[in-house]
Amino acid sequence: MMKSANDTQLRKLMDEMNKHGRVGEASMKAGMDRKTGRKYQQAGALPSELAKQRDWRTRQDAFEELGLRSRRR
């Protein structure tokens, strides 16, 4: 399972880009795919700044029919 890039990886990507300017090599050294590196380079923002909060449920609440509410809300 692939994880999304984190802020530390993006900082490493930008450091490597400043050294030699090649996205593929910089992305590899930062531990991410070339396409992911280019996406964040063009966005100009950290992954934590780009993440959006979702307000919908991804699954039906298993305890709903029992009249119990999950504690996560």
C-alpha positions in Angstrom: 0.0 0.0 0.0 1.3 3.4 -1.0 1.4 6.2 1.5 1.0 9.8 0.5 4.0 12.1 0.7 4.7 13.9 4.0 6.2 17.3 4.7 9.6 15.9 5.5 9.8 14.2 2.1 8.8 17.4 0.4 11.5 19.4 2.2 14.0 16.7 1.1 12.7 16.9 -2.5 13.1 20.7 -2.6 16.7 20.4 -1.1 17.6 17.9 -3.8 16.0 20.0 -6.5 18.1 23.0 -5.5 21.2 20.9 -5.8 20.8 19.5 -9.3 17.4 20.5 -10.6 16.2 17.0 -11.8 12.8 16.0 -10.5 13.3 12.3 -11.1 16.5 12.0 -9.1 15.3 14.4 -6.4 12.1 12.4 -6.0 13.9 9.1 -5.8 16.2 10.5 -3.0 13.2 11.9 -1.2 11.4 8.5 -1.3 8.6 9.3 -3.6 7.5 8.7 -7.2 8.6 11.2 -9.9 5.0 12.1 -10.7 4.3 12.8 -7.1 7.4 15.0 -6.8 6.4 17.0 -9.8 2.8 17.4 -8.4 4.1 18.9 -5.2 6.7 21.0 -6.9 4.1 22.6 -9.1 1.7 23.0 -6.3 4.2 25.0 -4.2 2.7 23.9 -0.9 3.3 21.2 1.7 1.2 18.0 1.6 -0.3 19.0 5.0 -1.5 22.3 3.5 -3.1 20.6 0.5 -5.0 17.9 2.5 -8.7 18.5 2.7 -11.0 17.4 5.6 -13.9 15.2 4.5 -17.2 15.4 6.1 -18.9 12.4 4.6 -18.9 8.8 5.9 -17.0 6.2 3.9 -19.0 3.3 5.5 -22.3 2.8 7.0 -22.3 3.0 10.8 -22.4 -0.6 12.2 -24.0 0.5 15.5 -26.6 2.8 14.0 -29.4 0.1 14.0 -28.6 -0.5 17.7 -29.2 3.1 18.6 -25.5 3.6 19.6 -23.3 6.3 18.1 -19.7 5.8 17.4 -17.3 7.8 19.6 -15.2 9.1 16.7 -17.6 12.0 15.9 
